[in-house]
């Protein structure tokens, strides 16, 4: 399943030095058995792209709070449960999360990170999984916002020379990040030519805060001593559309969650090809939000990717389990569309999938293969397989909904 091309039945991959050189339909009469590995009854597809997570919460054994908890209350529970961890604890949790993502078949990750953060498992010579590290910026009072913005600048300077992980920036959310600070983050993304991610339209309570300055979020901020007079409500009659227009000024922006997006806001997003929405299905289910507008987003031509969010709201970091959840619970969505969201769409959102190939020989560093199977771009390490005896697509989707994702490299190809 190349994703960016039609499904190939009875297909083959020719791999040289770990790079996919040729993809096509297998003709048994033309192949010498000596150097051919029969994978058996499997479907080969790209590994998953987790476009949104918080790896620093990967040491949470179970989600925090009870299902259906209001988002504003849950945030307070997270702060109470987590406290202020040390840098060592944060980096250890990131390492746990990276291991889990690797083991569950993820090739690319968009991680929201508290600065400073380190990625001890990252190896520039073996960039799977690829990570885009979004330095989180937030703070309603000026000293806090300045401190977090400066920390993000330092994180970028630390990560940028190696490019592994790739540095990016994330104004956290409208309820935690004032409008002027969001504008600074957008300007910084433009200066750095990097991606930007922001939690947007996560719940109706967020909209109430922005439009009226009242509601559960206002009460939570006041109770926590974080309320700053004059920050809420935001000015304007279409505050979310205004935010979308601002974020669209970044080279590439990911609007995370989008649970409460309205039709006019979806239209605004669809008018900007550099904007993507990241849908986190099982986290959405945990909070018992109303039905996600993913179908409307896809129908409007918006690039929609999938994420797990963190272990604070999800039992694990398996993007494949997000796919299986949608196969079972959102049957209004095309299975192919679900797979695209889980692979190529996520790579495009994070900045992969369309990179030019550097023709420096088969042993060279070929880029742009995440989220699809493409000749001279994809690496064997970026591919996975699912057991199946299907003879048609309907049977294949049933098998995908039930069977695990396996690492293709484990069969010994090279």
DAVEN-V350883 format. One record per residue. OMEGA is omega as a letter, one per 30 degrees, with the letter a starting at -180 (none if undefined). Layout:
omega=OMEGA
omega=OMEGA
//
This chain:
omega=a
omega=a
omega=a
omega=l
omega=a
omega=l
omega=l
omega=l
omega=a
omega=a
omega=l
omega=l
omega=l
omega=a
omega=l
omega=a
omega=l
omega=a
omega=l
omega=a
omega=a
omega=l
omega=l
omega=l
omega=a
omega=l
omega=a
omega=a
omega=a
omega=a
omega=l
omega=a
omega=a
omega=a
omega=a
omega=l
omega=l
omega=a
omega=a
omega=a
omega=a
omega=l
omega=l
omega=a
omega=l
omega=l
omega=a
omega=l
omega=l
omega=a
omega=l
omega=l
omega=l
omega=a
omega=a
omega=l
omega=a
omega=l
omega=l
omega=a
omega=l
omega=l
omega=l
omega=l
omega=a
omega=l
omega=l
omega=l
omega=l
omega=a
omega=a
omega=l
omega=a
omega=a
omega=l
omega=l
omega=l
omega=l
omega=a
omega=a
omega=a
omega=a
omega=l
omega=a
omega=l
omega=l
omega=l
omega=l
omega=a
omega=a
omega=l
omega=l
omega=l
omega=l
omega=l
omega=a
omega=l
omega=l
omega=a
omega=l
omega=l
omega=a
omega=a
omega=l
omega=l
omega=a
omega=a
omega=a
omega=l
omega=a
omega=l
omega=a
omega=l
omega=a
omega=f
omega=l
omega=l
omega=a
omega=a
omega=a
omega=a
omega=a
omega=a
omega=a
omega=a
omega=a
omega=l
omega=g
omega=l
omega=a
omega=l
omega=a
omega=a
omega=l
omega=a
omega=l
omega=l
omega=l
omega=a
omega=l
omega=a
omega=l
omega=l
omega=a
omega=l
omega=a
omega=a
omega=l
omega=l
omega=l
omega=l
omega=l
omega=l
omega=l
omega=l
omega=a
omega=l
omega=a
omega=a
omega=a
omega=a
omega=a
omega=a
omega=g
omega=l
omega=a
omega=l
omega=a
omega=a
omega=l
omega=a
omega=a
omega=a
omega=a
omega=a
omega=a
omega=a
omega=a
omega=l
omega=l
omega=l
omega=l
omega=l
omega=l
omega=l
omega=l
omega=l
omega=l
omega=l
omega=a
omega=a
omega=a
omega=a
omega=l
omega=l
omega=l
omega=l
omega=l
omega=a
omega=l
omega=a
omega=l
omega=l
omega=l
omega=l
omega=l
omega=l
omega=l
omega=a
omega=a
omega=a
omega=a
omega=a
omega=l
omega=a
omega=l
omega=l
omega=l
omega=l
omega=l
omega=l
omega=a
omega=a
omega=a
omega=a
omega=a
omega=l
omega=a
omega=l
omega=a
omega=a
omega=g
omega=l
omega=l
omega=l
omega=a
omega=l
omega=a
omega=a
omega=l
omega=l
omega=l
omega=l
omega=l
omega=l
omega=a
omega=a
omega=l
omega=l
omega=l
omega=a
omega=a
omega=l
omega=l
omega=a
omega=l
omega=l
omega=a
omega=a
omega=l
omega=l
omega=a
omega=a
omega=l
omega=l
omega=l
omega=a
omega=l
omega=a
omega=l
omega=a
omega=a
omega=l
omega=l
omega=l
omega=l
omega=l
omega=a
omega=l
omega=a
omega=a
omega=l
omega=l
omega=l
omega=l
omega=a
omega=l
omega=l
omega=l
omega=a
omega=a
omega=a
omega=a
omega=a
omega=l
omega=l
omega=l
omega=l
omega=l
omega=l
omega=l
omega=l
omega=a
omega=l
omega=l
omega=l
omega=l
omega=a
omega=a
omega=l
omega=l
omega=l
omega=a
omega=a
omega=a
omega=a
omega=a
omega=l
omega=l
omega=l
omega=l
omega=l
omega=a
omega=l
omega=a
omega=l
omega=a
omega=a
omega=l
omega=a
omega=l
omega=l
omega=l
omega=l
omega=l
omega=l
omega=l
omega=l
omega=l
omega=l
omega=a
omega=a
omega=a
omega=a
omega=l
omega=l
omega=l
omega=l
omega=a
omega=l
omega=l
omega=l
omega=a
omega=a
omega=l
omega=l
omega=l
omega=a
omega=a
omega=l
omega=a
omega=l
omega=a
omega=a
omega=l
omega=a
omega=l
omega=a
omega=a
omega=l
omega=a
omega=l
omega=a
omega=l
omega=l
omega=l
omega=a
omega=l
omega=l
omega=a
omega=l
omega=a
omega=a
omega=l
omega=l
omega=l
omega=l
omega=l
omega=a
omega=l
omega=l
omega=a
omega=l
omega=l
omega=l
omega=a
omega=l
omega=l
omega=l
omega=a
omega=a
omega=a
omega=a
omega=l
omega=a
omega=a
omega=a
omega=a
omega=a
omega=a
omega=l
omega=l
omega=l
omega=none
//
